Amino acid sequence: MASVLIRAHVPTESKLVSLFDWAEVIGRIGLALLFLWSGYEKLAHPASTVAYMQAHGLPAAGLLIWPAALFELAGGAMLALGWKLRWMALALAGYTFAATFVFHAYWSWRSHFFPARWIAATVLRLRPELPAPGSRL
């Protein structure tokens, strides 16, 4: 029924398309905040993050924390800005899937496995043709 209303009123269609574009930009910025916050937490509390990584059997956790934090911060910023969105979305989805299998008990229904998969799947659905408002890409 909504498609009938959209086709019947051309001005309404442009307003709805604009609204959907803004909703996607806001959703993309929300996803970016997840990665930015995670990167910030790694930098703000490196000792607890390294202990968490070591508890899951990750070798050289003291060294791997820094590229992980940098990747999350850079990836979150690129998502928020809409710069190289397709490539960063693929990289962040792969990173999220890998981290899910290493750090979350994927065999348990009470883990973060399913939300992490949803985050990765949502990142893959981002459309690169929607830059951040005001960006000159």
BELRA-V688372 format. One line per field, one symbol per residue. burial: # if it has 16 or more other C-alpha atoms within 10 Angstrom, else .. A space follows every 50 residues. Layout:
burial = ???
This chain:
burial = .....#.................##.###.###.##.###.##..#..## ..#.......#...#..################.##.#######.##..# ..##........#..##.###.##.##..###.....
